[in-house]
Amino acid sequence: MMDPSTADALGAAKRSCEERAMRPRLQFLDDELIERIISEALDLLGTLGMEIQNDSAVALLADHGATVDRESGRVTFPESLVMEAVAKAPSGFALYDVLGNRTHDLADDKVHFTPGSSGITVLDADSGEMRTPVTDDLVRFTKLTSRMEHIEAQSTAFIASDVPGAIQDSYRLFICLLYGEKPVVTGAFTIKSYRLMRDLQLAVRGTARELAAKPLTIFSCCPTAPLKWSNVTAQNLLDCAADSVPVEYVSMPLLGFMGPVTIVGSLVQHTAETLSGVVLSQLANPETPVLYGGSPAAFDIRYETTPMGAIETQMIDCAYTEIGKHLDIPTQAYIALSDAKALDAQAGLETSMGATLAALSGINSVSGPGMLDFERCMSLEKLVVDNEICGLVQRMIRGIEPKDDFPARPLFEEMLREEHLLIADHTRKHLRSEHHFPGPVIERANLPRWQEEGSTTLGERAHREVQQHLDKYEPSRLSDDVKKELVELMSAEAKQHGMEKLPELEPL
């Protein structure tokens, strides 16, 4: 007979198991190393400082105790100024779609996926070639993204070549807001672009107060390695903060080139650059929402490339996420993408490894699905495959938990009696919640059935899925009046830059 104390302990353990799931986690750094990296970054900011090319940003910093070397343009940051800014940064925030529905909780270890952005080519499924995108590609991408169940945001995925360069930033956001409902990860490459991009968001939200209360976008703001903020990106930071528009800091040290070759050394650089951005945002508008993000990469000296699928790139992404969490700031990374040039095995292995590591690290906003060729190319077919990868890893991080599994004996008695559990009450109750069933792009049929159904390749299935999703697209439920205002705003901006008429748009 079991000892009473043992029975009590097992009973308590069973009750505890029934109450929680064990979330799998990944850790590269211990607290001591994180604190040393932060300390070294603070030393860099307090001695070498940052080169800041924006006069407004320099003046703001000087007014709050930073030291400005007018000759070199470098600004040094007192440690107290940095840590006060970190304390003011929110530990999380929400995003909302164009209809005002909450879609994201960017806090703790919650993970949300968004496509990669700012590609300069699109992979043409018919020719297999990478080509320059046009408006139709961006519309198709936006429609497709709206139907991706496991990708919760859209992005300004690539640059349409059939509009003037001066409006390409705002035009990408315009298309997203016109055809899609999900929040948008975006960014501006000029100072002037931000103004119209803000006005497009105001057209959707109605007022500045509503836009601040229900953020619709996240803007990427990128310091320049090493230890520099350009005039444009610093101004983008200040403008976003003034409107309470969330930003993600995208520090990009290149290991062994524009950053130390070691992961720890480049983490020090990444931390310094990112913390300087936190200071600018919080001085401009305390408690403005931010993401502790980045896009660092290993530098492959053999080919002079920056592989986003390299394991070292993925490791530094996960590691700086741990630093962001240590500072209690929500996180972002460019990960779950590939350097391959086609939808092939390399594309799958790099993307799935990145997505898995990102989810295990609890990165709040994961940017990358759909991307190939060092963040240069977007593939619609890859996006539907990556959507399935995202679904698989989301299931993984839900973890393992008991579901009517204790006491176990009755279920096994039923299996011995019936010789299966296919239609057991336990199976019917828990099948859908316990098992994730991917869509038809993932092949799970046996060989005879696969042959009977055409022996399709992954690329063929993905292309078919793209077409089916586009056929089933339903227009955004944004009101016709707001859509009309968006078109009027964009048309007026285009005319200022010599374009009398926007490219022909598909029916709304």
Secondary structure, 3 states (H helix, E strand, C coil): CCCHHHHHHHHHHHHHHHHCCECCCCCCCCHHHHHHHHHHHHHHHHHCCEEECCHHHHHHHHHCCCEEECCCCEEECCHHHHHHHHHHCCCEEEEECCCCCEEEEEECCCCEEECCCCECEEECCCCCCEECCCHHHHHHHHHHHHCCCCCCCEECCECCCCCCHHHHHHHHHHHHHHHCCCCEEECCCCHHHHHHHHHHHHHHHCCHHHHHHCCCEEEEECCECCCEECHHHHHHHHHHHHCCCCEEECECCEECCCCCCCHHHHHHHHHHHHHHHHHHHHHHCCCCCEEECECCEECECCCCECCCCCHHHHHHHHHHHHHHHHCCCCEEEECCCCCCCCCCHHHHHHHHHHHHHHHHHCCCEEECCCEECCCCEECHHHHHHHHHHHHHHHHHHHCECCCCCCCCHHHHHHHHHHCCCCCCHHHHHHHHHHCCCCCCCCCCCCHHHHHHCCCCCHHHHHHHHHHHHHHCCCCCCCCHHHHHHHHHHHHHHHHHCCCCCCCCCCCC
